[in-house]
Amino acid sequence: PAPRHGMAQLDGYDYSIIHEEILKDRTRTEAYKSAILDNPDAFVGKIVADLGCGLGLMSLFAARAGAKKVYCIEAAEIADVARDIVRANGLEGTIEIVKTLYEDAFIPEGYVDVIISEWMGFFLFFEDMLPGVLDFRDKYLVPGGRILPSKARLWSSYYEDEHWYESRIRYWENVYGFNYTTIVNKVKSEQFRVPQRQHLRSNGMISTQTRLAEIDLRSVRQDDLERIFVSAKNKITRNATIHGICFWFDVLLDGPQHQQWLDTSPRSGYNSWSQVIWYFIDPQKVRKDDVVEGFFTMLRTEKGEFDVTMEILKPFKMTMEAWEQSPNTMYQDLYERLEYENAIYRNRPSSDYAVMLLRVLVSILTLFLGGWLGRKGF
């Protein structure tokens, strides 16, 4: 039998570190905050459901925006902590914690005016939480009601990263003075076989982007999402080497007074989802204005996992396949993450250097003034 929607991921959300990372993602949190607080007409006096509420921040925003009642629905054990947070902020009269799965939730009024959800995962769909959101929508959302986000899009672009290739492949040519190149084929077969999660950089994108999927959350049916098949064409923007294909998503958070796209592309800077990169076993040389043509397929399995295929037909031939993909298969190189978050990457933005230099100058000035004032007897 098929699993309950999102059940496989519930245990992971019991840990505070997951929620800390999400809350500290300013790109994500500020977008949702604006979508709620800058659209008071959508919330004043309304009944709101926050699906997968975690620690309840979106519910707190909705209450602040004037919602009459907010149902904060969370199946993981962290719901008990969210209840304490709501009580600590004096909003237990407006916000009610409902500790259950979406499809089991009971709304006494029999309807909601607004649904807030953050169902998106790696590769947009990999959390497999969207089916539960759609079930709840069909059961409780009033005609003409609002759902955040209201639209979602999956994108791709070809990606070059010579620094990464040197650190992952050429590294083995000299390991403390020894030749380790016999392991390279094993490294490629294990680590390049499936998509990975990584923080990518906009200067690595070497092609136009292709929209692989677009869904309208107000009307999409689950049957529409069982199979995604699209023709993909990307025009190369400079002479380069393709090391892989990168994927990201954006979602529309809109209301009567304010709307914005929450973008998770390499151009957006840090976000808690990062991006997905699917590396080539063998990098491919391309020239500016080449058009890379192929097909992208994503199939949802009965277990709520995904089979993904990328077939490239021009200007070279390549087939990439990854079966039974889920958040549990999304490997991330921890050294790569440290490189990104500590800005020690080779192509460090000049603005980072400016900030670092300013801090050094301020420190020197502080020491100088401290010594001068001390000598003057202040």
Summary of the structure (lengths in Angstrom):
residues: 378
radius of gyration: 23.8
end to end distance: 77.9
largest distance: 81.1
contacts: 1142
relative contact order: 0.13
helix: 35%
strand: 32%
